Every structure is written in structure tokens, then in C-alpha cells.
Amino acid sequence: MSEHVVVVGGGIGGLALALAVAARGHRATVLERSAEFAELGAGIQLAPNGIHALDRLGLGTAVRAIATPMDELRFMDGVTGAHVVSMPLTGQYQRRFGSSYVVVHRGHLYGLLLDACRAAPGVELRAASPVVGYAQDATGATAVLATGARVTGTVLVGADGIRSAIREQLVGDGEPRVSGITVYRSIIPIEEVPAPLRTAAVTWWAGPKCHFVHYPIGGGRFLNLAASSDDGVTEAFAGIPATTERVRREFRRLPAARHLLDLGRDWRAWVLVDREPVDEWCDGRVTLLGDAAHPMLHYAAQGACQALEDAVLLAELVERGPAGLAEYRDRRRGRTAAIQRISRESIRLWHPAGDAAAARNRLLAAMTAEQLHDEVAWMHEERIGAVR
């Protein structure tokens, strides 16, 4: 029997689920609150587990064509300028995990998903459709829109982000947790970057209570800059303009990275937020996906990858109704909770000062490539397969 999945939220996870559902012969209606389907943001890092999920969606080849493969993850001391360690992402890494580690512009990845959904006969996309809650009975689940209109399917999935209306009704855990960290982002044309710095690497510059990450996006045409400051901020804000002077002042603790930070312009600032892992994100025929289920800080570079994994697995289980949704929750919550926690705990790696930073550098510098790969294997090696 064909299922009708109502997807609340038209982001990367929501579109991936709709596409996966349609590929299995079911219908999907995607309800997006914004006036149009669009994705904000800059770069996304995709580890092999995310690429494998995209392969299952039929988009792996297309994503590889627009993505930039990385040669290494490079860790620098932002105070001294010392190169601490690099984790190679070619050769042994690709053989072990079955794919490259790539970076891609968020908008370009979103565009591929959106085009695929528009071409899929089983997918209906509805913009300007804000959902405020849900109702259900023994045979179906209904999205309740702000207008009072209702859309009913056999299953309803909240993929409506960290401030999910579906989560609020299902879990009821209030506002997200403010991390106390502000991140500043900028994108610059690659021709403005000195030639020796145009490398195929994701590079971290670590310093006291702050760090700075950069990597190429847009097929190598731009450099994505993201600088994080543990400034103790207590109220969330998103996408507000930040002056170059403010960024320079905030990151004077990274003198070795000043030459790159100075290249940034048109900076915007966000306060990072997340939530505690929860054991329950299903209610009968209703469940959550991606940031609505397990929002995480971006420091493990797994947010998009985990939403894609969710989508592939959930699409394989929706036809089993509440039992399938419960299995999806059971198979996903341990893994996603672990990544939520390590994303938060990674601050201890990036932000030490003095003797603690020196000890960290010695520990990392002593690790072999194989040991570094072992550290990330539990995240990067996952391949969501067919339900047995």
C-alpha cells in the first residue's frame, strides 16, 4: 500500500526524506513555512557517511560533481602558528571509508535536492505553509497550519529545525540551549587569498577560548571563513552584521591567523544553540528528523550528514507505521546523541590556553594517520542500508 508522508519543513533533511519516500513508491507533501523553498548559509562538510546517504538518494554522483574533495583536516596553533597535526583524507582514508571527504556550498546541495524533488512525481512542495501543531488517530496524522488548514497523511515527520513546532508539542522542552559561543562567518573570492594558502584542506586555528576554521567552497572559487568565540553570550541571535573591527578585536587571541581573518568582509554573526539529547521523539504516527530530533553544534561537521542518514532510514520504515517509526527512533537515537555530545565537548579540544594547549598539541602531534582515522571511524564509516 502506498503511504502518504507529510513532511513539516523544507530544509535539507525534509527534502531528502521526501525524495527517499518517493523513490520507494510513496507520496510526500512538504510543508515549508517560508514563502519559497530556499536554503541560507555557506559551506557544508560532508564526510563519507553523508556521501553514502546521498548515493542512496541517487544524488551522490551529482554532489561529487559540484563538491571539492579535501586532502586533509589540518590543525594549527593559532597563537604560535605551529602546524600541530593533519589527518590525511586521501588514499588510506578513502579506501577505509569508501569515499572522499568533501565540502560543498549549502545552497548548491540544497538546489540539487530541490530539483530532484520537483522532478519526482510523488512529491508535492507547498511553500508559505507554516505548521503550528499536529493531530492523529489510528489511521493517520495531520499537520495543523497557522491558517487553520489541515494536511493529513499516514505519517507525519517534523523536519522543521531546532525550533520545531512539532517537537514543541511532542517533546515540550522549550527554547534551545544557548551555548555561550558566537560564530562569525564570511565568504571571500579565492583570488583574494594568497596563493600558498589556497589549499584543499579544512584548517582549524585553535586559541584561548576561540578558534577559526576555513576551507574552499563553490568548486574552489571561494574561501569559507568561520570564527568561533567562547564569549559567554546568553541570548540567541542569528545572522546579524558584524564589523571587521569587531572580528579583529574578538580574535586578537589568534595572532597567527590574523593574515586570513583580515581578508574577511561583510561578516555576520550567530549565537550557537543546541539541545540535550532525548530518548523519545516519536508519538504514534508522528516523529522528528534532523535538527528537530537531535540539534547539534557544528563542530563535528555532522549536522547535514545525520539528517541525510535519518531520511534514508526513515523512508525504509514508514510503511510499517508506528512500529516503523519506533524502530527508526531506536536505531538512530544512540548514534545521534553521541554526536550531539561530542560536538559540544569538542570545545575542550579547540579552546585551551597555555600549558593545557601545549599538552593538547603534544598529544595530537604524536598520533599517526591510522590513529586519527580510528578516532573518527565511528562517525565516518556509517552506511545506512536496507532494512533486513
N, C-alpha and C positions, 0 to 999 in steps of 0.2 A: 504494500500500500504506500502511495506517495505521501510524504509528510509535508506540512507547511510550517516552516520555521520563521517566526517573527524575530528579527534582529534589531535591537534598540541600539543605535549608534553606528555611524558610517565611517569609522576610522579604519586603520589597517586591519585590526582584528575582526571587526564586523564585516568588512568586505571579504576578507579571507574566508570567514565562515560561510557567507552567502555563496561564494564561488565553490567551496568544497561541497556544500549541501546540494547545489545544482548539479555538480558533476556526478553525484550519486542518484540522480533522477528525482530529487525532491524540489519543492518550491521554497524560495526565500523572499521575504519582504523586509527591506532595510529601511528603518525609520530614522532619519537624521534631523536633529533639531535646527541646524543651520540652514540658511536659505539656499545653499548649494553644497555639493559634495566637494570638499577641498581639504587639504592637509597642510598645516603650518609646521615650521621647523626647518632644520637644516640637515645635518648628517645623521645616518644610522650605520652602526657597525653590525654586520651580520656574520656570526660565527657559523661553522658548518652545520650545526643543528638547525639554524634558521634557513639555510640554503636547502637542506634536505626537506624541510617542510614546504618550501616554495616549489621544489621538484614535485612533491605530491600534489600540489595545486596546478601543475602544468606550467609554472612560470619560471622555473629555475633557469632555463636557457636564456629567456628574455632578461632576467635580472642580471645574470652574468655578463650580458652584452652591454649593460649600462653601468655596471659597478666597477670599482677599482680594486683589484686584489692587493692586499698588503703583504710586504715581505717580512715585517717584524712588528712586534709590540716593544717599544723602546722606553726604558725607564731612566730618567735623568734626574740628577740632584739639581734642583732649581736655585740653590744657594751657591754651591761651589762650581756648578757646570759640569761635574763629573758624569760620565756615562756609566751607570751602575750595572745594568744588565739589559739584554734584549732576548725576547723569546722569538725564535725564527718561525715563520709561518709558511715556508715553502718546503719542498722535499719531504722530510720525515713527518712533518705536521700534516701535510696534505694526504700522505699515504695512510697515516694513522686514522684521520678523521674523515677522509673521503671527500674533501672539498677544500677550496681556498677560504681564507678569511677575507671578507670584502667590506668596503664602505660604499655607501650609495646615498644620493640625496633623497631625503624623506619624500619630497614631492614627486620625484621620479618613480620611486617604488609604489607610491600611492596611485600614481597615474596608470601604471600597469594593472594594478588590481581593479581600479575603477573601469578601465576599458574592457577588461575581461568580464566583469560583472554586467556591463552594458550589453556585451555580446552574448551573454548566457541566456538562453530562453527561459530558464526557471527563476531568474532574479528580477525583482521589482524594486526600484530605488525611489524612495519618497523623501524629498527634502522638505524643509520647513514643517517638520512633524515632531515637535518636542513631546516627549513622553514623560508623564508625571507619576505613573504607577502601573500596577497590573492587577488582574483578577484571574481566577482559574476555576475550573470544575474538573470532573472526572475525565472529560474528553478533550479539553483544550485550554489554552492560556491566552489572555487578552491584554494587549497594551492599551492603556488609557492615556489619550493625548490631552494636552492642555486645553484644547478646544472642546473637549468632551467626546470627540470621536473615538471609536474603538476599532482595533485591528486584531482579529483572532486567528490563531494558528494552533497546531497540535503541540508546539513547543515554543517557549519564549526565552530569548537569550539577551541578557543585559550586557552589551559591549559598549556602554556609554561612559567609560572613563572613570577617573579617580573620584569624581563627584557624582557617581551614578545614582539616578533616581530609583533604578531597580534595586541596587544594593541597599539604599536607604530603607526601602520597605522590607527587603529580605533579611538584611543583617542589622541595620539600625545602629551603626557605630559612629554616627555623627560626622564631624568635619575631619579631613585628613590631618595627619601629624605633621607639624611644621618642623623641618629638620634642623633649622638654625643655620642653613647654608644658602648663600646666594650664588647663583651661577650667571656669568656674563658671557654672551655669545656674539660672535661677529663672523662674517664671511668676507674674504678678500680674494681678488683675482690672483691666480698663481703667478702671473708675470710680475707682480709686485713683491714676490718673495725672492730673496737672494738664491741664486741657482744651487749652491751647496745644500740648501735647506729644503729643496723640492724632492723629498724622498717618499718612497712608498712605505710609509710607516705610520702607525699610530703612536704618537710620542707623548709621554707624561713628564712634566717638570714638577717635582714634589718639593714642598717647602713648609715652613711652620704655619699650621692651620690654613693652608691653601694649597692648591695645585692647578696646573694648566695643561690642557690637552689640545693637540691639533692633529689634523690629518686631511689629506686631499679628498675632495668630492667632485661630483659633476664631471666624471671622466678625467679627473686631474686638472680641471680648469680653474678650480677654486680651492682655497685652504679654509677649512672649518676650524674656528677657534672657540674654545670653551674653557673659561677660567672660574674655578670654584673657591669661594672664601667662606670659611667657618666663622662667620661674623656674629653669630648669636641672634640673628633676626628672629622675631617672634610672630610676625604677621605675614601671611602669604600675599604675594603679588606676582603678576605674570606679564612678561613682555614689555616692561616699561623702558623708555630710553635711558641710557646711561652715558655720561660724558666720557671722553677719552681721559680727561684729567682724573675723574673718579676711579677708572680702571687702573691707571698708572699708580695712583695713590694706594689703592687697595692691595695691589700686588707688588709693591716695592720689596716685599719679602722674598721675591723671586728674581734677584738681580741677574742671574744667568739667563733668564728667559726674556729679559727686557727687550732684546732686539726683535723678537717676534711679537710680543704684546704691543709694542709701539706701532706695528703695522695695522692693527685693528682699527676699525672705524664703524660708526653707526651701531655702536654696542647696544644691546638690550639685555635686561636683567630679569631673572626669575628666582623666586624662592622655591627650593626643592621641598616637595611634600611626598609622603608615602603613608602607608597604613600598616598596622600589625597584621600578621597572618591570622586567618580564621579557619576553623575546622569545617564550618558549614557555609556553602554558598549555593546550595540547591534548595528549592521548595517545590516539591511535586514536579510539575511540568515547566518550572522556571529555573534558570541557572545563570551564572555570570561567566564572563570571559575577559582575558587580558587585564587591563588596569582596573576594571570594575571588580575583578575577583582578587587580584594579587598585585596591587600597585607597588612599584619598587623604585628606588633611586637608580639613576642610570649608570652607576659606577661599575657594574659588572657587564654593561653593554648587552643586556639580555631582555629588555622590555619587549621589543618587537619580536624577537625570537620566541619568547614564551607565548605571546599572543598567537603567533603562527602555529606553534605546537598545539595550543588549545584548539584552534579552529580545525586542524586536520583530525585530531582525535574525536572531538565532539561531533563532527559531521558523520563519523563512522558509527556513532552510538545513538543519534537522535531517533532513529526508527524504533528503538526499544522503549521510548517514552520515559517515564520517571525512573525506571530501573537503569536505563542507559545513561541518564543524566547523573544518577548517583555513582555509577561506575566511573564516568568521566571525572567527577569530583575526587573520588578516591584515588584514581591513578595520577591526578595532577597536583593535589594539594601538598604532598610532601616535598616534591621537587620544587614547586614554585615558592613554597615557604622558605626553603633553604636558600634559594636565590635572593628572595627578599632580605633575608638576614645577612647574607654575605655582602650584598650591595651596600647595606648600612654599615657593616663592620669594616668594610674596606677603607673607611676614613682613617682607621688606625695605621694603615699602610701608607697613605698619601701624606698625612699631616703632622708627623712627629718633628721635633726640633732637637738640635744639639746632640747629646750623646745617644739619645734614642734614635735619631735619624742615622747617625753613623753606624749603630748596631744593625739597623734595618738594611743599610747599604751593604754591609759585610755579609749578611745572611743571603740577600738576593744575588750578590756577585758570585757567591760560591756555588750557585745552582747550575746544573747542566741543562742543556736544551731538553733532554728527556725528562728531567725532574720538573721543569717548568710545564711541559706538556702534561705530565701526570697531575699537576695542580688544577688544570682546567678541564681535564678529561671528562669529569662527571657532568660538566655543563655542555661541552662542545661535541661530545660523541653521540648524543641522543638522536635517534631516528624514530620518529613516530610511525609505527607500522600498522598494518591492517589488524582489526580485531579478530582474534582467533576464536 
